[in-house]
Amino acid sequence: MRIEIRDIGIPPRPAILTEIDCEMAKDEPDFVRLAQIIGSDVALAAGLIKTTNSPFFGFAKKVRTVNEAMLVLGLKVVTRTIAGLALQQIFPYVPSLERFWDTSASTARVSGWIAQQFKGRCMVRSSDAYTFALFRDCGIPVLLIPFPEYLSVLRQANEEEMLSFTAVEDQALSINHAHVGAELAENWLLPDDICLAIRHHHEPHALDEDHPAAIPEFARQLVAIAQLAEFLIQGQSGLNMTCEWAKLGPACMNILGVTPEFVSEMATQYRSEFLAPSHA
């Protein structure tokens, strides 16, 4: 199986995101107009309200309308959240993708939480960490929809202990989900650092600041935070296990300036924050 970008096509950016951008580009964006644009898509509006009320944001008072969500989140976070919801909406219902979306959402929430814990020590804001993690693996559904056999490639990549995840994909397909995901993120006008991090998030050399192929520090921090989030989730759930922390964990800890003991402490805190009865 040999696949190229032109053979699969990248899902076009939803028109509603362009409408939102046009309004936000104004010197004084009209909140009422933005609420009307978002409210025109019932599913996106409902998803925005649900996300705003999630434990990740931790607001004491529940929001009930799009207007209230925009006021408490801010326009930038609202735009990123809508983009993530639109991403899921463009793909047809496929049973094999249900766990993928749940995993992406969980990784995004935990990534945002980790960024909050590193506030002052890390350049990445929680909204950026959340957005990156949400889009990090968006190339997977792009490849999976036209090629169901891609599932077997993913299983092989998850179990590979030596080669990088994307190297396994490249050998089987001549393309990988990180490359495809970066193309989608660029077409959807996500920030350059997020697109760069998506493209290189499985590459050890990209995370080594002394290597010529290293990506900028902000992008490295995005990758490290999401990889740590994935490690914490997998360690607790035992689901969707991969070998990525063994391959990338040391570099990620170096980027974040933490030790294995600190990661263990974070795992305990993660269980308290996300798995306590109040979050069930």
C-alpha positions in Angstrom: 0.0 0.0 0.0 1.5 3.3 -1.1 -0.3 6.5 -0.3 0.3 10.1 -1.2 -1.4 13.2 0.0 -3.0 13.8 -3.4 -4.5 10.3 -3.3 -6.5 11.0 -0.1 -7.1 14.7 0.0 -7.1 16.9 3.1 -10.6 17.8 4.4 -11.2 21.4 3.6 -11.5 24.0 6.4 -15.1 24.4 7.4 -16.7 27.6 6.2 -17.9 28.4 9.7 -14.3 28.8 10.9 -13.7 31.3 8.1 -16.8 33.2 9.1 -15.5 33.3 12.7 -12.0 34.5 11.6 -13.5 37.3 9.5 -15.4 38.6 12.5 -12.5 38.3 14.9 -10.2 40.1 12.4 -12.2 43.3 13.0 -10.9 45.9 15.4 -13.9 45.3 17.6 -15.4 41.8 17.0 -19.2 41.7 17.5 -20.0 39.1 20.2 -23.6 39.0 19.1 -22.6 38.2 15.5 -20.1 35.6 16.7 -22.8 33.9 18.8 -25.1 33.9 15.8 -22.5 32.3 13.6 -21.7 29.6 16.1 -25.4 29.1 17.0 -26.2 28.5 13.4 -24.6 25.0 13.9 -26.6 23.4 16.7 -24.0 20.6 17.2 -21.1 23.0 17.4 -23.0 25.3 19.8 -23.9 22.4 22.1 -20.4 21.1 21.9 -18.9 24.5 22.9 -21.3 24.8 25.9 -20.5 21.2 27.0 -16.7 21.8 26.7 -16.9 25.0 28.6 -18.7 23.3 31.5 -16.2 20.4 31.6 -13.9 20.0 34.7 -10.9 21.0 32.6 -11.9 24.7 32.8 -13.2 24.4 36.3 -15.7 27.2 36.3 -17.9 27.3 39.4 -21.0 28.4 37.5 -22.3 26.5 34.5 -22.8 28.4 31.2 -26.1 27.9 29.3 -25.6 29.9 26.1 -22.9 30.5 23.5 -22.7 34.1 24.6 -21.8 33.0 28.2 -19.3 30.5 26.9 -17.5 33.3 24.9 -17.5 35.6 27.9 -15.8 33.1 30.2 -13.5 31.4 27.7 -12.4 34.4 25.6 -12.6 34.6 21.8 -9.2 32.8 21.2 -10.1 29.7 23.2 -13.6 29.6 21.7 -12.1 29.6 18.2 -9.7 26.8 19.0 -12.5 24.8 20.7 -14.8 25.2 17.7 -12.0 24.1 15.4 -11.6 20.9 17.4 -15.3 20.2 17.4 -15.5 20.9 13.7 -12.6 18.4 13.1 -14.7 15.6 14.6 -17.8 16.7 12.8 -16.3 16.4 9.3 -15.7 12.6 9.6 -18.5 10.1 9.0 -19.5 7.9 11.9 -17.1 5.0 12.1 -17.1 2.7 15.1 -13.3 2.4 15.1 -13.0 6.1 15.6 -15.1 6.4 18.8 -12.2 5.5 21.0 -9.9 7.8 19.0 -12.1 10.9 19.6 -12.4 10.0 23.3 -8.7 9.5 23.6 -7.9 12.8 21.8 -10.3 14.7 24.0 -8.8 13.2 27.2 -5.3 13.9 26.1 -6.2 17.5 25.3 -7.8 18.1 28.7 -4.9 16.5 30.6 -2.4 18.5 28.4 -4.1 21.7 29.3 -4.0 20.8 33.0 -0.3 19.9 32.7 0.4 23.3 31.1 -1.3 24.9 34.0 0.9 23.0 36.5 4.0 24.3 34.6 2.9 27.9 34.5 5.9 30.1 34.9 8.3 27.3 34.0 7.0 26.7 30.5 6.1 29.0 27.6 3.0 26.9 26.6 -0.4 28.2 27.7 -3.1 25.7 28.6 -5.1 26.7 25.5 -2.2 26.0 23.2 -1.5 22.6 24.9 -5.2 21.7 24.6 -5.3 22.7 20.9 -2.1 20.8 20.0 -3.2 17.6 21.7 -6.6 17.8 20.1 -5.1 18.0 16.6 -1.9 16.1 17.2 -3.1 12.8 15.7 -5.8 14.2 13.3 -4.0 12.6 10.4 -5.1 9.2 11.7 -8.8 9.5 10.8 -7.8 11.1 7.5 -5.9 7.9 6.6 -8.3 5.5 8.3 -11.5 6.5 6.5 -10.4 5.6 3.0 -8.0 2.8 4.1 -9.6 0.5 6.8 -6.5 -1.7 6.6 -4.5 1.2 8.1 -5.7 -0.2 11.5 -3.2 -3.0 11.2 -0.4 -0.5 10.5 -1.4 1.4 13.6 -1.3 -1.7 15.8 2.2 -2.5 14.5 3.4 1.0 15.2 2.0 0.9 18.7 3.9 -2.3 19.4 7.2 -1.2 17.8 9.9 -0.8 20.4 12.8 0.5 18.3 11.6 2.3 15.2 9.7 5.5 15.5 5.9 5.4 15.1 6.0 7.3 11.9 8.9 5.2 10.5 6.6 2.1 10.7 3.9 4.0 8.8 6.4 5.2 6.2 7.6 1.7 5.6 4.0 0.5 5.0 2.5 3.5 3.3 5.2 5.9 2.2 3.3 8.5 4.3 2.5 9.0 8.0 -0.3 10.5 10.1 2.0 13.3 11.4 2.7 14.5 7.9 -1.0 14.3 7.0 -2.1 15.9 10.2 0.3 18.8 9.8 -1.0 19.4 6.3 -4.6 19.5 7.7 -3.5 21.9 10.5 -1.8 24.2 8.1 -4.9 24.2 5.8 -7.0 25.0 8.8 -4.8 27.9 9.6 -3.6 26.7 13.0 -0.6 28.6 14.5 2.8 27.7 12.8 4.3 26.2 16.0 1.4 23.9 16.5 1.6 22.7 12.9 5.4 22.2 13.2 4.9 20.2 16.5 2.2 18.0 14.8 4.6 17.2 11.9 7.5 16.2 14.1 5.9 14.8 17.3 7.2 11.3 16.8 10.8 12.3 15.9 13.4 12.0 18.7 15.8 14.2 16.8 13.2 17.0 16.7 13.1 17.0 20.5 16.9 17.2 21.0 17.8 20.9 21.2 21.4 20.1 20.2 20.5 18.3 17.0 20.4 20.2 13.7 16.8 18.8 13.1 15.5 20.2 16.4 12.3 22.2 16.3 11.8 25.5 18.3 11.5 25.3 22.0 7.8 26.2 22.1 7.0 23.4 19.7 9.2 20.9 21.7 7.3 21.9 24.8 4.0 21.2 23.1 5.1 17.7 22.1 6.5 17.0 25.6 3.4 18.1 27.4 1.1 16.0 25.2 3.4 13.0 25.4 3.4 13.3 29.2 -0.4 13.5 29.2 -0.7 10.4 27.1 1.7 8.6 29.4 -0.3 9.5 32.5 -3.6 8.4 30.9 -2.2 5.1 29.6 -0.6 4.3 32.9 -3.9 4.7 34.7 -6.3 3.2 32.1 -4.1 0.5 30.6 -5.8 1.2 27.3 -4.4 2.2 23.9 -0.9 1.3 25.1 2.0 2.4 23.0 5.8 2.3 23.3 6.1 6.1 22.8 7.1 7.0 26.3 10.0 4.6 26.3 11.2 6.1 23.1 10.4 9.8 23.7 10.0 10.1 27.5 13.6 10.9 28.4 13.7 13.7 25.9 10.3 15.0 27.0 11.4 15.0 30.7 14.5 16.9 29.7 12.5 19.5 27.8 10.2 20.0 30.8 13.0 19.9 33.3 11.5 17.1 35.4 12.7 13.7 36.8 11.0 10.3 36.8 10.2 10.9 40.4 8.4 14.1 39.5 6.4 12.3 36.8 5.4 9.8 39.4 4.1 12.6 41.7 2.2 14.0 38.7 0.6 10.7 38.1 -0.7 10.7 41.7 -1.9 14.3 41.3 -3.5 13.3 37.9 -5.5 10.5 39.6 -6.7 13.0 42.3 -7.7 15.7 39.8 -9.3 13.6 37.1 -10.2 10.3 38.6 -11.7 11.3 41.9 -15.5 10.6 42.3 -16.3 14.3 41.6 -14.9 13.9 38.1 -16.4 10.5 37.3 
